[in-house]
Amino acid sequence: MPSTLTSLFTPANLINGNWSFEGDGSFNTVVDKYHGTELARIPHATEAQMEEAIAAAYASREKLGKMSAGERSIKLEALAALITRDQEELARLIVKEGGKPIGYARTEIARCITTVRTAAAEALRFGGEMVPMDFGAGAGRTAFTKRFPVGVIAAITPFNFPLNLVLHKVAPAMAVGCPIVLKPAPQAPLSSMVLGRFMEEIGWPKDAFHVLMCGVPVAEKLVKDERVAMLSFTGSDKVGWHLKSICGKKKVALELGGNAAVIVDEGTDLPAIAKSVAMGANLYAGQTCISTQRIYAVESVFTAFRELLVKEFNALRSGDPMDPDVSVGPIIDKGHFERIGAWVEEAVKGGATVLAGGKAVDTNCNIYAATLLTNTKDSMKVNCAEVFGPVAVLEEVKDFNEAIAAVNDSNYGLQAGVFTTSIAHMKQAHDELEVGGIIINSIPGFRIDPMPYGGIKDSGLGREGLRYAMEEMSEPRLLVY
């Protein structure tokens, strides 16, 4: 690994401005997801170290409260400048620790810059509202709200966007003046360590930002602690709902899983849609919560679309994520790699047909082929659960109404893509699809960072997207006179 990458991060926990190389005696080993070589060993923090971080963060609230919006915005702009300065090295680090294809990693860093700069702008214009009151018993009175930070944020983040999804918690917290204690994903925590270095460089108050790797009991201490005002979690639905059940009275924002669906209507550009859907199902080996997993094509276009989609799936390159032509890189670890294979095998044994892929490409590097199935049953895991791998199912539906019903027949509801030329069908999708976002004539994986993002049902609570996250991390206080 080039020295420019190793010099970016400190393999330690950042607690109250100090990098600690000591912990409970066990370590979190981070490996290159394609080559399997060791990148770093980070000590697991002790309960006492977590206590120190929480106490310091709690004590920093007054200091942050005195920092003006202009000061917070300037710090965020400085952070964006550092990410811009080191953007290529950061992208390469994400390839190494996360197994993300280099082109997609560069896109993530570009999004990081947008995320932080948007937060810097929102810090200047974020506020309360005038409350109409000059009538009835309120006649002659004036009222308005001012928003105040909720307090300490516990942030727990996933591996798949190891910097941008961290920044979707850290940047809005900085913008409103909330201290934050961050527990990054064990598979890919090094980008968070880089962020810790950057926070030192911009002069953010040392007691207002902490990064700790830790085991489950210590992480649950963070979640349960009454000094923590809000839990912001992105990850699996199982873990997210468990954490909500133990976190007490604090505010909660959960960005959880999904089995995102696409509807292909008649009258659409099938070759272009096939290319987009194939990439949306397999980019980064399908390891995003809005990766295209369920595809419903109406009867009149199903056969033609199936042939086009199979061709596009078979054309995708898999292999070394540093190769700019590769879309399907390694699965994050051996356990998930084996699980994906088992789910596909289970579907085939249950009567599903493999249209493309359906097998491992490289067992040493945990690479699974871009896989397309059909004739699946609703009860199969590849259909009803979140695969989080390069696997999608294609099924025929009679018409648009049946497609809507099929999409809604899920425990999840994050985003859906609808390819249609019908204004009526677009309006129907908006009215009837049980998801947090409907993307017209694009895949459900579309996301720009300022937009409200989140789901319903088992897909979570609350919304991210800078202004929306800032609302979650603040509370209105009413003044009447």
Backbone torsions as a table, in degrees:
resi	resn	phi	psi	omega
1	MET	NA	129.6	-176.5
2	PRO	-59.1	147.4	-177.6
3	SER	-62.7	-27.1	179.3
4	THR	-61.3	-28.0	178.7
5	LEU	-79.2	-46.4	-177.5
6	THR	-65.5	-28.1	-179.8
7	SER	-76.0	-10.8	-178.6
8	LEU	-72.7	-37.1	-170.4
9	PHE	-122.2	157.4	172.4
10	THR	-108.2	119.6	-176.2
11	PRO	-79.0	68.1	-176.0
12	ALA	-155.6	172.1	177.2
13	ASN	-90.7	136.2	179.2
14	LEU	-97.9	110.8	-175.6
15	ILE	-129.7	112.3	177.0
16	ASN	54.2	42.6	176.3
17	GLY	85.2	-0.4	-178.8
18	ASN	-117.3	137.1	175.8
19	TRP	-88.8	116.5	-176.2
20	SER	-104.6	122.9	177.6
21	PHE	-95.5	4.7	179.2
22	GLU	-111.3	152.3	179.6
23	GLY	-157.2	-139.3	-176.4
24	ASP	-88.1	6.4	179.3
25	GLY	99.9	-15.3	175.2
26	SER	-104.4	162.9	-174.0
27	PHE	-133.6	152.6	171.2
28	ASN	-99.8	114.3	-179.2
29	THR	-94.4	126.5	179.4
30	VAL	-104.9	127.7	-177.6
31	VAL	-117.7	155.8	169.7
32	ASP	-65.6	121.5	-170.2
33	LYS	-72.2	-17.1	177.2
34	TYR	-98.4	-44.8	-175.2
35	HIS	-90.1	-20.3	179.6
36	GLY	79.8	4.7	-179.5
37	THR	-81.2	153.0	-178.0
38	GLU	-75.0	133.2	176.5
39	LEU	-100.6	-38.8	-177.4
40	ALA	-167.5	159.2	171.9
41	ARG	-125.4	122.1	-176.7
42	ILE	-114.8	129.8	-179.1
43	PRO	-67.3	143.1	172.9
44	HIS	-77.8	128.1	-177.8
45	ALA	-68.6	150.1	176.2
46	THR	-86.5	168.3	176.0
47	GLU	-62.3	-35.7	178.7
48	ALA	-65.6	-38.6	177.8
49	GLN	-67.1	-39.5	175.8
50	MET	-63.4	-40.7	176.9
51	GLU	-58.9	-42.7	178.7
52	GLU	-61.7	-42.2	-179.5
53	ALA	-65.3	-45.4	-178.8
54	ILE	-64.3	-44.4	-178.5
55	ALA	-62.5	-42.5	179.5
56	ALA	-66.0	-43.3	179.2
57	ALA	-61.5	-42.8	-179.7
58	TYR	-62.9	-40.7	-179.0
59	ALA	-70.7	-21.8	-176.8
60	SER	-79.9	-6.9	-174.9
61	ARG	-58.1	-43.1	-178.4
62	GLU	-64.3	-41.7	179.5
63	LYS	-62.0	-45.7	179.1
64	LEU	-65.7	-34.1	-179.9
65	GLY	-64.1	-25.5	179.5
66	LYS	-87.5	-9.3	179.5
67	MET	-78.8	127.1	-177.9
68	SER	-70.9	160.4	176.0
69	ALA	-59.1	-36.6	178.4
70	GLY	-63.1	-40.9	178.5
71	GLU	-64.9	-43.6	179.0
72	ARG	-62.7	-39.8	179.2
73	SER	-64.0	-41.4	179.3
74	ILE	-62.7	-41.2	178.2
75	LYS	-62.8	-41.3	179.3
76	LEU	-65.8	-40.1	176.4
77	GLU	-62.5	-38.1	177.3
78	ALA	-64.5	-39.2	177.5
79	LEU	-63.8	-43.2	177.8
80	ALA	-60.5	-36.8	179.3
81	ALA	-65.4	-38.2	178.8
82	LEU	-68.3	-40.5	177.1
83	ILE	-63.0	-41.0	177.7
84	THR	-62.0	-43.1	-179.4
85	ARG	-59.2	-41.5	-173.6
86	ASP	-108.3	25.0	-169.0
87	GLN	-63.0	-38.2	-178.5
88	GLU	-70.5	-40.7	178.0
89	GLU	-65.5	-37.8	177.4
90	LEU	-65.0	-41.6	178.2
91	ALA	-61.2	-42.8	-179.6
92	ARG	-68.0	-33.7	175.4
93	LEU	-64.5	-40.8	178.6
94	ILE	-64.7	-37.0	174.7
95	VAL	-59.4	-45.2	-176.0
96	LYS	-68.5	-52.0	-173.3
97	GLU	-82.2	-25.3	-176.3
98	GLY	-110.0	-11.7	-177.7
99	GLY	71.6	17.7	-176.8
100	LYS	-80.4	134.7	176.6
101	PRO	-54.5	142.5	-170.2
102	ILE	-58.7	-38.7	179.0
103	GLY	-63.6	-40.8	179.2
104	TYR	-70.5	-34.8	177.2
105	ALA	-65.1	-40.9	176.7
106	ARG	-64.1	-36.9	175.8
107	THR	-63.4	-40.1	178.1
108	GLU	-60.1	-43.4	-179.2
109	ILE	-66.2	-38.6	175.9
110	ALA	-60.6	-39.1	177.5
111	ARG	-67.3	-36.1	177.6
112	CYS	-58.1	-43.2	-179.9
113	ILE	-63.1	-43.0	176.5
114	THR	-62.0	-43.5	-179.8
115	THR	-57.2	-48.9	-175.8
116	VAL	-71.4	-41.1	179.4
117	ARG	-66.6	-35.7	176.3
118	THR	-64.7	-41.6	177.2
119	ALA	-61.9	-38.9	178.2
120	ALA	-61.5	-40.9	179.0
121	ALA	-70.7	-41.3	-178.8
122	GLU	-66.3	-30.5	178.8
123	ALA	-59.1	-31.4	-177.2
124	LEU	-80.7	-26.2	-174.9
125	ARG	-114.0	-0.7	-178.2
126	PHE	-75.9	132.6	-179.7
127	GLY	-168.4	-162.3	-179.5
128	GLY	-94.2	-150.2	-178.0
129	GLU	-150.6	154.9	170.9
130	MET	-73.0	139.1	-179.1
131	VAL	-110.7	113.8	179.7
132	PRO	-58.8	125.9	-175.6
133	MET	-146.9	-2.6	-172.5
134	ASP	-82.6	59.2	177.4
135	PHE	-160.5	157.4	-179.9
136	GLY	55.1	-134.3	-179.1
137	ALA	-67.5	-14.3	179.3
138	GLY	-94.6	3.8	-176.5
139	ALA	-55.7	132.6	179.2
140	GLY	85.8	-3.4	-179.3
141	ARG	-101.9	156.5	175.8
142	THR	-120.9	142.9	-180.0
143	ALA	-143.8	143.3	172.5
144	PHE	-153.8	161.8	177.3
145	THR	-109.4	150.6	171.0
146	LYS	-126.0	138.9	-176.5
147	ARG	-95.7	138.8	-178.9
148	PHE	-125.3	144.8	179.0
149	PRO	-61.8	143.9	-177.6
150	VAL	-74.2	-27.2	-176.5
151	GLY	128.1	-149.0	-174.1
152	VAL	-68.2	131.9	176.5
153	ILE	-104.3	127.1	168.9
154	ALA	-93.2	116.6	-177.5
155	ALA	-112.3	124.7	177.1
156	ILE	-124.4	124.3	-167.3
157	THR	-124.9	159.1	-176.7
158	PRO	-95.6	177.4	-176.4
159	PHE	-83.5	-22.5	-162.5
160	ASN	-76.2	-26.7	169.3
161	PHE	-128.2	78.7	-165.9
162	PRO	-68.5	-12.1	173.6
163	LEU	-115.6	-45.9	-174.1
164	ASN	-68.6	-38.5	178.2
165	LEU	-72.7	-25.7	170.0
166	VAL	-65.6	-45.2	-178.5
167	LEU	-67.8	-24.4	176.5
168	HIS	-69.1	-10.9	173.1
169	LYS	-105.8	-43.8	-175.5
170	VAL	-70.6	-45.3	-175.3
171	ALA	-63.8	-47.0	176.5
172	PRO	-66.1	-32.3	175.7
173	ALA	-62.6	-43.8	176.3
174	MET	-62.6	-41.1	-176.1
175	ALA	-63.6	-34.5	-179.7
176	VAL	-97.3	-11.8	178.3
177	GLY	93.6	35.5	177.3
178	CYS	-101.2	131.5	170.1
179	PRO	-66.7	157.2	-176.7
180	ILE	-142.2	138.0	171.4
181	VAL	-115.1	118.4	-172.4
182	LEU	-107.1	129.0	172.2
183	LYS	-117.2	100.6	-177.3
184	PRO	-78.9	170.2	179.9
185	ALA	-66.1	137.0	-179.4
186	PRO	-64.4	-28.6	-178.9
187	GLN	-70.8	-29.6	-173.0
188	ALA	-147.5	66.5	-177.4
189	PRO	-93.7	-5.0	-169.1
190	LEU	-69.2	-32.1	176.9
191	SER	-62.7	-34.2	176.8
192	SER	-68.1	-34.0	176.1
193	MET	-66.6	-37.8	174.8
194	VAL	-60.8	-44.3	179.3
195	LEU	-58.8	-38.0	176.4
196	GLY	-59.9	-41.2	176.8
197	ARG	-63.6	-41.6	180.0
198	PHE	-64.0	-38.7	-179.5
199	MET	-65.3	-34.8	173.5
200	GLU	-64.3	-42.5	-175.5
201	GLU	-66.8	-34.5	-179.9
202	ILE	-83.8	-7.6	178.5
203	GLY	79.7	29.3	174.5
204	TRP	-68.6	141.3	-178.1
205	PRO	-50.3	126.4	-171.3
206	LYS	-64.2	-27.7	-178.4
207	ASP	-85.8	-0.2	-176.7
208	ALA	-102.6	-0.9	-179.9
209	PHE	-145.5	126.3	-177.1
210	HIS	-138.5	144.0	176.9
211	VAL	-128.8	121.6	-178.1
212	LEU	-134.4	130.7	165.0
213	MET	-88.3	137.5	-178.2
214	CYS	-161.3	164.3	175.5
215	GLY	-79.6	177.2	-174.7
216	VAL	-60.1	-46.2	-178.0
217	PRO	-59.4	-40.0	-179.8
218	VAL	-71.9	-37.3	176.0
219	ALA	-63.6	-39.2	179.3
220	GLU	-69.2	-27.8	172.9
221	LYS	-60.6	-43.7	177.7
222	LEU	-59.8	-44.9	-176.2
223	VAL	-66.9	-39.1	-174.4
224	LYS	-82.4	-22.5	-170.1
225	ASP	-60.0	131.3	-176.0
226	GLU	-71.8	-17.1	176.3
227	ARG	-75.7	-16.3	176.2
228	VAL	-84.0	124.7	-173.5
229	ALA	-89.9	-22.6	-175.5
230	MET	-152.5	140.0	171.4
231	LEU	-104.6	124.7	173.3
232	SER	-118.4	110.7	-173.0
233	PHE	-123.8	135.4	169.9
234	THR	-126.4	124.9	-178.7
235	GLY	168.0	-150.8	-175.5
236	SER	-73.9	152.7	179.9
237	ASP	-65.4	-37.7	-178.8
238	LYS	-60.0	-48.7	-179.0
239	VAL	-69.4	-42.2	-177.4
240	GLY	-59.7	-46.4	-179.8
241	TRP	-69.7	-31.1	174.9
242	HIS	-64.1	-45.9	-179.2
243	LEU	-63.0	-38.0	177.1
244	LYS	-61.2	-36.5	-176.6
245	SER	-70.9	-18.7	-176.7
246	ILE	-112.4	-1.5	-169.4
247	CYS	-85.4	-6.1	177.7
248	GLY	81.1	-142.1	-170.9
249	LYS	-89.8	-0.3	-174.1
250	LYS	-69.8	161.2	174.5
251	LYS	-66.3	152.2	-177.3
252	VAL	-137.7	133.3	168.9
253	ALA	-125.5	123.5	-176.6
254	LEU	-122.5	121.9	171.9
255	GLU	-111.5	104.6	-167.7
256	LEU	-114.2	-155.8	-170.2
257	GLY	-82.3	-176.4	178.1
258	GLY	-170.6	165.3	170.4
259	ASN	-129.5	65.1	-166.5
260	ALA	-52.5	140.6	-174.8
261	ALA	-114.8	155.9	174.5
262	VAL	-127.4	137.8	171.5
263	ILE	-109.1	130.1	175.7
264	VAL	-111.5	109.9	-177.3
265	ASP	-90.5	168.6	176.6
266	GLU	-74.8	159.0	178.7
267	GLY	79.5	12.3	-176.6
268	THR	-103.9	168.7	-178.7
269	ASP	-83.2	89.0	-171.4
270	LEU	-62.3	-43.4	179.4
271	PRO	-60.2	-42.2	179.6
272	ALA	-67.6	-39.5	179.4
273	ILE	-65.1	-41.9	179.9
274	ALA	-59.1	-42.3	179.4
275	LYS	-64.5	-44.4	-179.1
276	SER	-65.9	-43.4	-177.6
277	VAL	-67.8	-40.6	178.6
278	ALA	-60.5	-42.8	178.3
279	MET	-68.7	-40.6	-179.2
280	GLY	-64.8	-24.8	179.1
281	ALA	-87.6	-18.9	-168.2
282	ASN	-127.4	-13.1	178.8
283	LEU	-59.0	135.9	-174.5
284	TYR	56.9	35.9	179.5
285	ALA	54.1	32.6	176.3
286	GLY	69.6	18.4	-173.1
287	GLN	-93.3	52.2	170.9
288	THR	-133.8	152.4	-175.1
289	CYS	-74.1	-11.1	175.0
290	ILE	-115.9	25.3	171.3
291	SER	-64.5	138.9	179.3
292	THR	-65.7	120.6	-178.2
293	GLN	-119.7	-39.9	-179.4
294	ARG	-114.8	126.9	-176.6
295	ILE	-122.9	122.6	-179.4
296	TYR	-118.6	115.2	178.6
297	ALA	-109.6	134.6	-179.2
298	VAL	-67.8	155.6	-172.0
299	GLU	-50.6	-41.6	-173.0
300	SER	-68.1	-20.8	-178.1
301	VAL	-118.2	-2.9	-170.1
302	PHE	-56.6	-52.2	-174.3
303	THR	-62.1	-46.5	-179.7
304	ALA	-64.5	-41.3	-178.6
305	PHE	-68.3	-38.2	179.0
306	ARG	-58.2	-45.4	-179.4
307	GLU	-63.1	-42.8	179.4
308	LEU	-66.0	-40.2	-177.1
309	LEU	-69.1	-40.0	177.3
310	VAL	-60.1	-42.9	179.4
311	LYS	-60.8	-42.4	-178.1
312	GLU	-70.4	-38.5	176.5
313	PHE	-60.7	-45.2	-178.1
314	ASN	-68.1	-20.2	-177.2
315	ALA	-85.0	-13.0	-176.5
316	LEU	-70.4	139.2	179.3
317	ARG	-90.1	139.2	173.9
318	SER	-122.5	157.4	178.3
319	GLY	141.7	-140.6	-174.7
320	ASP	-66.5	120.1	-178.0
321	PRO	-66.4	-13.1	175.1
322	MET	-78.2	-12.7	176.3
323	ASP	-78.0	119.8	-176.5
324	PRO	-64.1	-14.9	178.7
325	ASP	-90.3	-4.5	-177.0
326	VAL	-88.3	131.7	174.5
327	SER	-105.9	-34.3	-176.1
328	VAL	-107.4	100.6	178.4
329	GLY	-97.7	-157.0	-175.3
330	PRO	-74.7	149.1	167.2
331	ILE	-70.3	149.9	-169.2
332	ILE	-58.6	-33.3	177.5
333	ASP	-158.0	170.9	-175.0
334	LYS	-64.1	-37.4	-179.1
335	GLY	-60.5	-46.8	179.2
336	HIS	-69.6	-35.4	176.8
337	PHE	-59.3	-46.7	-179.5
338	GLU	-69.8	-36.3	177.8
339	ARG	-61.6	-44.3	-179.4
340	ILE	-60.6	-45.7	177.7
341	GLY	-60.8	-39.5	-180.0
342	ALA	-66.9	-38.4	179.1
343	TRP	-66.1	-39.3	177.8
344	VAL	-66.6	-43.8	178.8
345	GLU	-61.2	-41.4	178.2
346	GLU	-60.9	-41.7	180.0
347	ALA	-65.5	-42.8	-179.6
348	VAL	-64.4	-42.2	178.1
349	LYS	-64.2	-26.9	179.5
350	GLY	-86.3	2.5	176.2
351	GLY	113.5	-3.0	178.6
352	ALA	-69.6	152.1	179.2
353	THR	-108.4	133.1	176.8
354	VAL	-86.3	119.5	176.7
355	LEU	-94.6	-28.1	178.2
356	ALA	-155.7	147.2	175.8
357	GLY	68.2	-126.9	-180.0
358	GLY	82.3	20.1	-177.5
359	LYS	-156.5	163.8	175.1
360	ALA	-74.2	144.1	175.7
361	VAL	-97.7	-41.2	-177.7
362	ASP	-149.9	104.6	-177.2
363	THR	-71.6	-27.3	178.9
364	ASN	-69.0	-37.1	-177.1
365	CYS	-101.5	6.0	177.6
366	ASN	60.6	43.4	179.2
367	ILE	-105.2	125.8	179.4
368	TYR	-113.3	142.6	-175.6
369	ALA	-67.0	149.6	170.8
370	ALA	-60.7	116.7	-166.6
371	THR	-119.3	131.4	176.9
372	LEU	-125.4	125.4	-179.8
373	LEU	-116.8	156.4	171.3
374	THR	-142.4	174.5	-176.2
375	ASN	59.0	35.2	177.8
376	THR	-84.5	164.5	174.9
377	LYS	-106.5	151.7	-178.5
378	ASP	-58.7	-28.6	-176.3
379	SER	-81.0	-10.6	-179.3
380	MET	-71.1	142.5	-178.3
381	LYS	-59.6	-34.4	180.0
382	VAL	-65.2	-13.5	-178.9
383	ASN	-107.2	-51.0	-170.6
384	CYS	-91.8	-20.0	-179.9
385	ALA	-105.3	175.2	178.1
386	GLU	-92.1	112.6	-177.8
387	VAL	-68.8	-43.2	-175.8
388	PHE	53.9	46.8	179.5
389	GLY	-159.3	178.8	-175.5
390	PRO	-80.9	60.9	-175.7
391	VAL	-135.4	130.5	175.6
392	ALA	-137.6	157.4	176.6
393	VAL	-118.3	139.4	178.7
394	LEU	-117.7	123.7	-179.2
395	GLU	-133.3	150.3	178.9
396	GLU	-89.6	137.1	173.6
397	VAL	-125.6	152.9	-175.0
398	LYS	-64.6	-46.5	-175.2
399	ASP	-156.4	-174.9	-175.7
400	PHE	-64.9	-36.2	178.4
401	ASN	-61.3	-42.5	179.2
402	GLU	-68.4	-33.1	177.2
403	ALA	-64.6	-43.9	177.4
404	ILE	-58.1	-46.4	-179.7
405	ALA	-62.1	-39.1	-179.9
406	ALA	-65.7	-42.3	178.6
407	VAL	-62.1	-42.4	-176.8
408	ASN	-73.0	-15.9	-179.6
409	ASP	-79.8	67.8	-175.3
410	SER	-155.1	150.2	174.0
411	ASN	-76.1	-12.7	-176.9
412	TYR	-103.1	163.7	177.1
413	GLY	-163.5	66.9	-177.0
414	LEU	-94.1	-77.1	176.9
415	GLN	-139.8	157.6	176.2
416	ALA	-138.7	148.3	175.1
417	GLY	-106.3	138.9	-179.3
418	VAL	-130.5	114.5	176.4
419	PHE	-97.7	112.1	-177.4
420	THR	-156.6	154.2	172.5
421	THR	-106.8	5.4	-175.9
422	SER	-98.7	121.0	175.4
423	ILE	-62.7	-39.1	179.5
424	ALA	-61.1	-41.2	179.3
425	HIS	-70.1	-34.6	175.9
426	MET	-61.7	-46.5	179.2
427	LYS	-64.5	-40.0	178.5
428	GLN	-62.8	-42.4	178.6
429	ALA	-60.0	-42.9	-179.3
430	HIS	-65.5	-37.6	-178.2
431	ASP	-75.5	-33.0	-166.5
432	GLU	-113.9	-23.2	-178.4
433	LEU	-72.4	129.9	-176.3
434	GLU	-92.2	71.5	-178.3
435	VAL	-142.8	166.6	178.6
436	GLY	-78.3	-23.4	-179.3
437	GLY	-152.9	138.5	176.6
438	ILE	-114.9	124.3	-178.6
439	ILE	-106.5	114.0	-176.8
440	ILE	-86.1	130.6	179.3
441	ASN	55.4	38.3	172.4
442	SER	-158.4	169.0	-178.8
443	ILE	-77.2	159.5	179.4
444	PRO	-66.8	-14.4	179.3
445	GLY	-75.9	0.7	178.1
446	PHE	-69.5	129.3	173.9
447	ARG	-155.6	128.4	165.5
448	ILE	-110.3	149.7	-163.4
449	ASP	-69.8	-28.6	178.7
450	PRO	-77.9	-12.3	-173.5
451	MET	-76.3	153.7	175.4
452	PRO	-66.9	128.2	-174.4
453	TYR	-134.4	126.0	178.1
454	GLY	168.0	175.3	-173.3
455	GLY	-130.8	-177.7	176.2
456	ILE	-123.4	-178.3	-177.2
457	LYS	53.7	-135.3	-176.9
458	ASP	-76.3	-0.2	-178.9
459	SER	-84.7	-4.4	170.3
460	GLY	133.8	-170.0	-179.0
461	LEU	-137.3	141.9	174.5
462	GLY	82.0	179.8	-177.8
463	ARG	-134.8	142.4	167.8
464	GLU	-104.7	-174.6	-164.9
465	GLY	102.0	127.5	-156.3
466	LEU	-49.6	-56.9	-178.3
467	ARG	-62.9	-36.7	-177.4
468	TYR	-70.4	-38.1	175.6
469	ALA	-68.0	-35.5	177.9
470	MET	-64.2	-35.4	175.4
471	GLU	-64.9	-40.5	178.2
472	GLU	-63.5	-33.5	-174.2
473	MET	-92.6	9.0	179.0
474	SER	-137.7	167.1	179.4
475	GLU	-133.5	142.4	178.0
476	PRO	-80.8	140.6	175.2
477	ARG	-121.3	123.6	-174.0
478	LEU	-88.2	138.2	172.2
479	LEU	-122.8	127.3	178.0
480	VAL	-123.7	133.4	176.4
481	TYR	-148.1	NA	NA
